[in-house]
Structure formats: structure tokens, C-alpha cells
């Protein structure tokens, strides 16, 4: 894997004092393939592209550099639904 800085969407909840200092993220990519697991969300702080739920990963919080912005609740719901579909977790809406 190429080690480079890339924008991600944090999808994990805040952790407590007794929890590990890790965050789960979905990467943003500008190299789209029109997959149903690419969620296209237009935001002013990112280049055109998609959030790739197939790339969900967990990293130490220390790797997070800075916050670029936030997405709206309905946009987060679209990512959550696609992530649930990718993981095979049942949700009210399915992206496939």
C-alpha cells in the first residue's frame, strides 16, 4: 500500500477514557469505478469523488491530522446504509 495522506470520513462514535484511542474511517477517492459501494457526496472541502465503503479501516486516532469539514445527516445515512450492505449487516434500506 502506498503511504499517503488522504481524506476519510470518520464513522465510529467517540470513545471513552477506558476505550482504545482508535477511529474507524471510510476513505474518499477520486478514482471512481461506478461501484454501488462508492457513495457520491458533493462537499465543498473535497475534490469530486466518492466515499468507498469497501475500504473501511480502523486506525489510531493519532493518525488523524485535521478536520476538513462535516457531512449532513442524510449524507451520513447514505454512507451508513452502503457500509451495512458491504458488511452484510441488516438495515432498513439496502443499497444493492
Buried (B, 14 or more C-beta within 10 A) or exposed (E): EEEEEEBBBBBEEEEEEEEEEBBBBBBBBEEEEEEEBBBEBEBEEBEEBBBBBEBBEEEEEEEEEEEEEEBEEEBBBBBBBBBBBBEEEEBEEEBE
